[in-house]
Amino acid sequence: GAPPSIEEIRSFLADTTETQAKRAAKIDQLLASSGYVEHWTLKWSDLLLNRRKTLTERGVWSFRNWIRQAVASNRPYQEFAAELITASGSTFENPAASYYRIAREPKMVMENMTQVFLGTRFNCNQCHDHPFERWTQRQYYELAAWLADVGRRPLPDGDEFIFTMGQAVPVVNPDTNQPAAPKFPFEHTGAVDAAGTRREQLAQWLTAKENPYFAKSIVNRYWSYFFGRGIIDPVDDIRAGNPASNPELLDALTKDFVEHNYDLKRLIRLICTSVTYQRSLAANQWNEDDSSNFSHALPRRLAAEQLYDSIIQAAGAPRALPGVPAGFRAAELPDPQVEVAFLDMFGRPPRESPCECERTSDVSLGQTLNMVNGATIGDAIAHPQGIIARTMASGASTEQLIETIYLSVLCRQPAAEELQQAVGYFASAGTPKEAAEDLMWALINSPGFLFNR
């Protein structure tokens, strides 16, 4: 979620270890870092719609910290999902129960659950049978009925107690005008204990290794986070009419994921050490039009929080965001109600829907103006404690200052021609400080900084 520091870049370049071994060691180091925890806490906070609009300020921090602990401990994915589905009690004391404050109606909980954990859009068959797929209106209400016995009782200080009611509230199918009986939309050979509560049975069915959607959907979703698109794309629209571009690859990754106890870190390591992930943007006449088979890398604009944090880090400015302690990164913000106009302008999701489409990378005039003359970039570059000020105060030469700016912004040394051009610009600019700020501004606005490749 953030670029490496200058020290990390120089250390990596100076390491004489064989390239693949060095890369693998760096991946393991990143997987063990706090940055990894914050990045994936943000991802899951988006998917689970964590926001104070539904949870209160204390609730949103509690739920975020629960998600964070699950990420930090690398909790097996099936346990993570099952704990959410079966959670009861005070939402402050057992934050997983917040899942039932965010969506309060059985139908809405079911829609969110299937979109996140099965990669399917069950909302499409609420009013009628799907015209092209296997899902029916009857299945919609039968699946929602598994969640019809969730009770909620208010507690002091904005807390709420989630419990299993003795009598379920009927989920009525408008087509028959009759309460739907809980039934799974498809059967598999996994064990489901009929003596369990409705939610316990639902969690067992959902997370069973025999469920053909559960593991496959998260493997596909995580793949998309590293490549810009899923092997099945969109990632939350898995259906017969939307086949995988490489079903053998998806099946192999899913098999490994299940065999290794739903280990998300292992999945990420497997993806990042692959030849596919290490491919460059360079294309040839045979694959220049390919956007779905991963024959070359596709540029992806940094997400809003990544872009903000990268600007602050590249400039070396102190982190100072509203409503949180000093030093917090944008990736650590608990929810979108912490107002940062830059993040909203660059596509931070409002967390109203679990659809990945909520986070946008669309380009707008406002974004362009913000990058050209906005306060976020200007203040960071000119900060008296920033990289430029510190490097100049150290007595660095013009060439050393230019090299430092390139390393800080683009994570590489300047090419000989780039260095020559920059030295020439410094000679003609008003002051070295102005020249350095102009250079950093230009590099931050370049595709090499704005896009993940």
N, C-alpha and C positions, 0 to 999 in steps of 0.2 A: 503493500500500500504506500510505500515511500521510497525515494531513491537512496542509494547508499551514501554515506558520508565520504568526504575526501580521503580521510584516513583509511576507511574500508576499501575504497577503490585502489589506493596505492598499495595497501597490504595484499590485495588480491592479485594485482599485476606483478608484484614482486615475488609472489609465491611460485617456486619452480616446480611444484608438483605437477604430474601429468594432468592435462587439461580436464579430462572427464572426471578423474578422481577429485580434482580441485573443485569442479562444479558441483559434484555430488556432496562434498563436504560443506560447501556454502549453502546448498539447499537444506541440509540438515540443520545448519546453524540458524537459518531463517525460520525453519519450522519450530525451533526452540525459543524463538525471540518473543518479546512482548508485542512487537509489531504484528506478528502473526495472530496473536490472540485478539488484539484490537480490531484487526481487519475483518476476521471472520465473526467476531461478535457483532460488528456493524452489519455484515451480510445477513446474519440470522435475525438480528433485530428488525431489519427491513422485511424479511420474509414472514416473521411472526407478528408484524404490525405493532411493535412496541412504541406506544406514544402516550403522553400524559392526558391527551384528550379523552381517553377511555380508562386510563389506569391511575390518574393523579401523579403528581411529581414524585412522591415517595414510591408509588407503585412502579413507575417507569424505571427508576434506578434499581429497585429490587429485582425486577424481571431482567434488566440488562445484566446485573451482576450474576444472576443465575445462569444466563446464557454464557456469560464470560467464563464462569467457572467450568461449565461443560466443555467449552472450547479449550481452555487451558489444560484440563485433565484428559483431553482427547477421549471423551466419553464415547463408547461405541454408539453408532448412529441409531441402531434399533432401540437401544435403551433410552436415548435422548427423546426419540419420538414417542415411545410408550409412556414415559414419565409425563409428558405433556398431556397425552390423551386421557390418562387415568388420574391426573392430579386432583386432589381435594384439599380442603382446609383453608386457613387464612391466606390470602394472596400476598400479604406482607411476610408471613412466616414460611410459607411454601410458595415461592414466586411462580413455580410452574403452573399453579392454578390460575394465574392471570390469563392463561389461554382462554378461559371461559368468561372473562370480563371483556375481552377485546371483541369477540363475536358472541352475541347473547342468544340468538335463535338457533335451534338445531340445524335448520337448513343452511344458515350462514356459516356455522362452525364446520359443517360437512363440506361445503363448497371450498372453504379455505384449506381444510385438511386434505382433500383430494388433489387440489392444485399444487400444494406444497409437497406432500409426501407421496403422491402417486403420479404427479405430472400430468394430470388429466383435468379437463374442464367440465365438471358435472353440471355446472349452471346452465349449460347449453340444452339440457334435457329436462329443465324444470317444468316447462309448459307443454312439451310434446316430445314424442320419441325422436331421437336424433335421426335425421333423414338418411344419413350415410353410414353411421357407426352403430356399434352393438348396444349403446346405452339407451335405456327407455325412461319414460316419465315415471313409471312404477318403481324402477330401481332408484331413482332420485329420492323419493319419499321413504322407501324402505331403508336406504342407507342412512338418511337423516334420523330415522326413528331410533337408531342406536344411541343417539345423543339426547333423547327426549326426556331422560330422567335426571338431567343436571339441574340442581337447585342452587339458588343464590340467596344469601342472607346478608344484609348490610351490617357492618361493624363500625365502631367509632373511628374517627380520624380518616374517613374515606376508604377504609379497608372493606373487604367483602369475603364472606365465607362460602366456599364452593362445596357442595355435598351431593350425594346420590339420593334422590327422593324415593320414597316407598312406592309412589304411584307416578308413572310417567305422564307427561302432558301429551295428549294425542297429536301426532303429526298427520294432518288430514290431506289426503290426495284429492285435489279439486276435481279430478276426472271421475272419481268414484264417489266423492263426498264421504269417504270412509277413512277411519284412522289406519295408517300404514303399520303393518307389523314389521319389526326389525328383521332384515334379511340382507345378506351380502350380495353385491351385484354379480359376483362370480365366485365359484368355489375353487379351492386349491387343496392340496393334500396336507397342508400344515395343520397342526393341532390347535383347536380352540376349545377351551374348557367351558362347557355349557353351564356349569355351576357358577361361573363368574358373573359379575355385574355386566350390564350392557357395555359399558366403556372398557372393561377388562377384556371382554370377548372381542370388541372392536379392535383394541390395541394388538391383541394376539393375531387376529386375522391380517391386520394392516402390515405388521412388521415381520411376519413369517418369511423365512427364506424362500418358501414356495410361492410367495406373492410375486407375480411376474412384473409388477410395476414398481414396488417399493424401492428395492436396491437400484434397479436400472435407472429410475428417474433421478436419484441423487447423483449417481455417477455421471449421467448425461448433463445434469445441471452444473456440477463442478467442472466438467470438461469445458463447458461454455464459458466459465469465468476466466479460463486461461487462453481461449482461442477466439472469443468474441461471438461464437455460435455453437450450438450443441450438435452432437452427432445426429440427434433428432432435434429439429428446430421449427418453431419455438420450443423451449425446454418444458413448458407446462401445457403442451398440447400433444401428448403421446397418444396416438390412435393409428388404426390400420391405414387410414388415408394420408398419414404423414409419416412415411417410413424413414428409418435411419439411413444416412448416407453410407455408412459402413457398419452393417449389423454385426459382423464378426468381431470387429473392434469393440463395440459396445458390449457384446456378450462376454468377451474375454475380460474386459475391465470389471464388469459386474461380477463375474465368477470369482475373480481374485479378491474383490471387495468383500464378498460374502464369506469366502474361505478364510479370510483374515479378520473375522469378527467385526465387520463394518468399520474398519479403521480409516477415518478420513485423512489423517496425516499420511498414511501409507499410500492412499489414492493420489494425493497431491504429489508426493515424492515420485510415484510411478509416472505421472503425467509430465512433471518437470524434468525428469531425467531422460525422457524419450527423445528420439531423433526428431519426431514431429514437432515437439515444442521448441526445439532448438533451431528450427529452420528460419532463414532470413526472409526479408520482404522480397528479395530478388526473385523475379519470375522469368520464364522463357516463353518462346512462341507456343509451347504446348500447354502451358498452364496459366498464362497471364489472365485468362478470363475465369479461372476457377475461384469460386468463393465458398464452396461447400465440402471439398474433399481434403482440405488441409495440406495441399501440396506445397504451399508457401505461406509464410506468416501474413496475417491481415492486420493493418494498423487499427488500433482502437484508442479513441480519445480517453484520456484519464477521467475517471469518475470525479464528481464534484469534490468529494472529500480528499481524494488522492491529489487532485490538482491544487487545491488550497494548501494542503500540507507540504506538497512538493515545492510550491513557490516559497513558502516560509522557510523551508529547510535549505533550498538552493541559495536564498538570499542570506541565510544565517541569522535571521531576525528572531527575537523572542516570540514564543507562542502566547497569544493573549486573546482568548475568545470570551464572549460575554456569557455570564451565567455559570461558568465552570472554573475550577482552580487554574491558576497560571501554569502554563506548561502543557495543558491538554491539547491534543491534536484534534482536528476536525473529525477524524475517524473514531474518536472516543466519545463524541457527543451522544447523549442518551437517546435523543429523539429529535424530530424536525421542529419541535416547538422552541428549541434554542435558536433564536433568530440570527441567521447569518445570511445577508442578502446574496453574497457571492455564491454560496452553496445552492440556494434556490434557483438562481439564474442559470447555473450550470447543471441542473437536472437532479438535484437531491429529491428523492421520492417523498411524498407526503404520508406514506404508510397507511393508505386507505384501502389498498388491495394488494394481495400477495403476488400479483402479476409482475413478472420481470420488466414488463413494458412501462411500469411506473417510473423507473429510473431512465431518463432520456439522455441521449447524446446529440440531440438536434442542435444545429448551429443557428444562432440568432444575432441580430444586429447589436442587441444589448451586450451579449457576450464579447463580441468583437471590440466594442467601445470600452468595455471593462478591461480587457487585456491590453488595449492600446494606452489608455490614460486613467484607468481606475486606481483608486486609493490602495487597494489590496496589494497590487504589484509595486506601485510607486513608493509607498511607505516602507515596504519590506526591503526593497533594493537600497533605499537611501537611509536605512536605519543606522544610527551611530554605533550600534553594537553588531552590525552585520558583517558579512564576509569581506566586502570591499573595504570598509573602514578598518577592520582588523588587519587585513593583509597590507594595506598601505601604511598603517602605523608600525608594522614590523620592518619597514624599510625594504620591502620586496622590489625587485626591478620590474620594468614594464612587462617583460616577457613572463616573469613569474606571476605577476598579477593576472595577465591574460590566461595563463595556464590554469591558475586557481579558479577563475570564473568558468572556464570550460569544464573543468572537473566537477565543479559544484553543480552546474546546470545540466550538462549533457553527459556527465559521468565518463568522459574520455578526454584525452589530450587533443589540442588543436592540431589539425594537419598543417604541414609546412606552409601551404598557401594561405590557410586561415590565419596562422600566426603572423605572416607577413602583412596581410591586409589589416589585421587588428593593430599591429605596431604602427602602420602608416596612419590609421585613423587616430590613434593616440597622439601622434605628432601634429595632427592638424586640428584636434579638438581644443576647446577652451582651456580645460584643466584636466589633469589625469583622473580626478574623481568623476567629472562629467563623462569622460570617455569610458571609464569603467562601468558607470551606471547605464550608459547607452548600450554597451556591449552586452551586459547582463540582460537588459530589457529585450534586446533583439533575440538573444538565445532563448529566453523564456517564451517568446512568441513564435519560436520556430517549431516545425513539426517534430523535430527530434526531441523536444521537451514535452509537447502537448499530447503526443501519442505514445502508447505502449505498443512495442513492435515485437 
